Amino acid sequence: MEDHHLVPKSQGGTVTVPLHRVCHRKIHAELNERELRDRYATVEALRAHPAIADFIRWVANKPPEFTTATFRRRRRA
């Protein structure tokens, strides 16, 4: 488990929630700090993000000790 700042520390956030390591990494691979601050500052909003929702469905049947590489998506300029 890792603590995830709902609003990134660099954006003034202080509230954290515990997340599984691979889920935490997926969030940061998909969303930048500004997106997290402005649109995804709740667990419900994170779960509603299409790529994160797909990932949650996929990882749900994995054992608790499961880990995998997470890659950052390419951002368009």
C-alpha positions as CSV (number, residue, x, y, z in Angstrom):
1,M,0.0,0.0,0.0
2,E,1.1,3.6,-0.7
3,D,-0.4,6.9,0.3
4,H,-1.8,8.9,-2.6
5,H,-2.4,12.6,-2.2
6,L,-5.8,13.4,-3.8
7,V,-4.5,16.8,-4.6
8,P,-0.7,16.5,-5.3
9,K,1.6,18.0,-2.6
10,S,3.1,20.3,-5.2
11,Q,-0.4,21.7,-5.7
12,G,-1.1,22.3,-2.0
13,G,-2.7,18.9,-1.2
14,T,-2.5,17.3,2.3
15,V,-5.2,14.6,2.2
16,T,-4.1,11.1,1.4
17,V,-5.8,7.8,0.8
18,P,-4.1,4.3,0.8
19,L,-3.8,2.7,-2.6
20,H,-2.3,-0.5,-3.9
21,R,1.1,0.2,-5.5
22,V,0.1,-0.7,-9.1
23,C,-3.1,1.4,-8.9
24,H,-1.1,4.4,-7.5
25,R,1.4,4.1,-10.4
26,K,-1.4,3.8,-13.0
27,I,-3.0,7.0,-11.7
28,H,0.3,8.9,-12.1
29,A,0.9,7.3,-15.5
30,E,-2.4,8.6,-16.8
31,L,-2.9,11.9,-15.1
32,N,-0.6,14.9,-14.5
33,E,-0.7,17.0,-11.3
34,R,-2.9,19.7,-12.7
35,E,-5.5,17.1,-13.9
36,L,-5.4,15.5,-10.5
37,R,-5.9,18.8,-8.8
38,D,-8.6,20.1,-11.1
39,R,-10.7,17.0,-12.1
40,Y,-9.7,14.0,-10.1
41,A,-9.3,15.0,-6.5
42,T,-11.7,12.4,-5.2
43,V,-11.6,8.6,-5.2
44,E,-14.9,8.6,-7.0
45,A,-13.6,10.8,-9.8
46,L,-10.5,8.7,-10.2
47,R,-12.6,5.5,-10.5
48,A,-14.7,7.2,-13.2
49,H,-11.7,8.0,-15.4
50,P,-12.0,5.5,-18.3
51,A,-8.5,4.2,-18.4
52,I,-8.3,3.9,-14.6
53,A,-11.7,2.2,-14.5
54,D,-10.5,-0.3,-17.1
55,F,-7.4,-0.9,-15.1
56,I,-9.3,-1.5,-11.9
57,R,-11.5,-4.1,-13.7
58,W,-8.4,-5.8,-15.1
59,V,-6.5,-5.9,-11.8
60,A,-9.4,-6.9,-9.6
61,N,-8.8,-10.6,-10.2
62,K,-5.1,-10.5,-9.5
63,P,-3.6,-11.6,-6.2
64,P,-2.8,-8.8,-3.6
65,E,0.9,-9.2,-4.2
66,F,0.6,-8.7,-8.0
67,T,2.8,-6.1,-9.6
68,T,3.4,-5.0,-13.2
69,A,5.2,-2.4,-15.1
70,T,3.2,0.8,-15.7
71,F,4.1,3.0,-18.6
72,R,3.2,6.7,-19.0
73,R,0.9,7.4,-21.9
74,R,2.2,9.7,-24.6
75,R,0.8,13.2,-24.3
76,R,0.0,15.2,-27.4
77,A,1.5,18.6,-27.7
